[in-house]
Amino acid sequence: MYEVTNQPPPLEPYNLWRTDRVLREALVREKAGWAADELNALGKALGEAETIRLGFAANAHPPVLHAFDRYGHRIDEVEFHPAWHALLTLAVGAGLHCSPWAAPGAGAHVARAAGTFMLAQIESGVYCPIAMTYGAVPALRQAPATAAEWLPRICTRQYDPRFRPATEKTGVLLGMAMTENQGGSDLRTNTTQAEFRGSDGPRHLFRLTGQKWFMSAPMCDAFLVLAQAKGGLSCFLVPRWTRDGERNGIHLLRLKDKLGNRSNASSEVEFAGAEGELIGEEGRGIPTIIEMSNYARLDCAIGSAGLMRQAVAQAIHHASYRVAFQKKLIDQRLMTNVLADLALESEAATALIMRLARAYDEGDEAALIWRRVMTPAAKFWICKRAPLLVAEAMEVLGGSGYVEECVMPRLYREAPVNSIWEGAGNIMCLDVLRALERMAGAAELLLGELSDAAHAEKRVQAVVTRLQRKLSARDWKDESQARAIGRDLVLGMQAALLLAQAPPAVADAFCDSRLGAESDGTFGALPAAVQCRAIVERAAPIPQ
Ligand SMILES: Cc1cc2nc3c(=O)[nH]c(=O)nc-3n(C[C@H](O)[C@H](O)[C@H](O)COP(=O)(O)OP(=O)(O)OC[C@H]3O[C@@H](n4cnc5c(N)ncnc54)[C@H](O)[C@@H]3O)c2cc1C
């Protein structure tokens, strides 16, 4: 009879928290050690075989749009597979959509970042409404009366999937709609119109008419929407149900057939006189909704770092069992080099997103600069590196990594989207330049941090010198250099973080391979002196 040999056991069940030393260390370092017990429970729940299967099921059974009922009435409902709801129940139950707002305090954003980092590894589709709800809160607060009504329902840990007016629900989720067919990056081209209908105390009510080319998670309870009012482009909260308890004029036209992120629905939508409330000042729509986008960009970086961690965990796990040429793959020197290099990339991404999340917990000048400059920089670089890393990690599994029973194809399909939505790579890098130009002292502060690291490690000095040259008055406005600046800022900062925190073997190898003259982005080309084995052991998904 056919005997199956030389195949690894599946990486399940396993506790995503207990098997991730880098994440655990970062949590303590970034001042959220108090959250370890809750994250341990979440890591265990996410790594149960049943939860892992939910991730597969939610993607194998994508959402279905029911624009009309059987009689021809518009209903604009999207039906999701039960696995989607089960995963959202878990994520909302862990407070990943709201915890820093429901229980603010030192380390609150860091703790949440650790949780969403783990969620992204098991299923990224549900991360979308979780991230949008989290990001919507600071924008919503710009309309205090509206916020007072919505926040109590956002800040619960009960997922309520019923399609009912928000007033009847125990918990709500929020989405956003900015992108229109003719332009997503250049939001000033938005044509959706908002007509003033009257005020109810401090609340200003409008009717919205127009189209949006992308509106994800359309079964959310309300959306932050950009539309043109008399005073200019403005931000509105548009709920699925009107204040009178009728279905609002939000017509879902079709769902996108997407490369990845398939468990999640992304709709094209028409606002047919939809009721909305003004959020923030009329004419200040972009600054208002950008509040939301910043948090969502942080989440893109966290999500991509999570995808990388999952890919590395799967690759090391596989290589620990699979034998070729009489040796385990993990013991083949060239494979150890590849695995170590992947682990370096993943550790650097994890360290950066956790440090960045701390900037959202703090309110001093350095924190504001980190948020404003390093958020788009980190989103650019980490989201760009993820598809490359996932492809390489997939190859570690050989042919088994290419088939749909394995999580790798899902990670691979998922990886590019974080780089596109919430502002694509170029837009992020141009935003880095804009922030550096507009925020007095930002360049000096960040270069100062890098220079401190350069005292300890001269390879960082090369990055500092390059950045100083590019940020000099002469090059300041040269947009063609924006990616180079974004990359150098991130690589320099990742090196600085690893030098301060990681074992010398990790920091050293990172500086050698990312800052050195030979670095060209190829994984598995670490210099011979690098302690690859120690780096791989540190990243192995086994309880440590
Ligand atoms: C799966 C998915 C879900 C989405 N969900 C939502 C959602 O829920 N809500 C929402 O509002 N949007 C959503 N989007 C839309 C997304 O945010 C936009 O696609 C994105 O912002 C880019 O806009 P665009 O597609 O119009 O591309 P464009 O704006 O046409 O940009 C195309 C390319 O040109 C580059 N570019 C643009 N301007 C410049 C410049 N000045 N210099 C150099 N390069 C430039 C960009 O970086 C990009 O690479 C979603 C997209 C996807 C793929």
The ligand as an ORCA input file, in Angstrom:
! r2SCAN-3c Opt
* xyz 0 1
  C      -9.251     45.045     -2.341
  C      -9.405     46.524     -2.291
  C     -10.287     47.078     -1.375
  C     -10.439     48.462     -1.292
  N     -11.323     48.973     -0.382
  C     -11.528     50.323     -0.338
  C     -12.467     50.887      0.581
  O     -13.074     50.185      1.399
  N     -12.661     52.211      0.552
  C     -11.983     53.027     -0.306
  O     -12.208     54.225     -0.289
  N     -11.088     52.520     -1.192
  C     -10.838     51.193     -1.212
  N      -9.930     50.664     -2.106
  C      -9.323     51.539     -3.075
  C      -7.875     51.876     -2.819
  O      -7.740     52.648     -1.663
  C      -7.343     52.548     -4.078
  O      -7.306     51.576     -5.108
  C      -5.980     53.161     -3.901
  O      -6.058     54.255     -3.025
  C      -5.362     53.623     -5.245
  O      -6.260     54.408     -5.946
  P      -6.587     54.079     -7.493
  O      -6.968     52.650     -7.561
  O      -7.569     55.061     -7.981
  O      -5.208     54.263     -8.242
  P      -4.591     55.624     -8.820
  O      -4.902     56.743     -7.904
  O      -4.963     55.760    -10.234
  O      -3.039     55.287     -8.705
  C      -2.408     54.374     -9.602
  C      -0.919     54.351     -9.338
  O      -0.388     55.632     -9.562
  C       0.425     56.044     -8.481
  N       0.339     57.499     -8.342
  C      -0.758     58.251     -8.151
  N      -0.413     59.559     -8.057
  C       0.937     59.630     -8.181
  C       1.900     60.680     -8.158
  N       1.533     61.944     -7.955
  N       3.204     60.372     -8.330
  C       3.605     59.105     -8.516
  N       2.744     58.062     -8.540
  C       1.423     58.315     -8.367
  C      -0.126     55.311     -7.259
  O       0.891     55.126     -6.274
  C      -0.557     53.982     -7.896
  O       0.518     53.101     -7.905
  C      -9.722     49.301     -2.167
  C      -8.830     48.737     -3.083
  C      -8.657     47.375     -3.135
  C      -7.702     46.797     -4.128
*
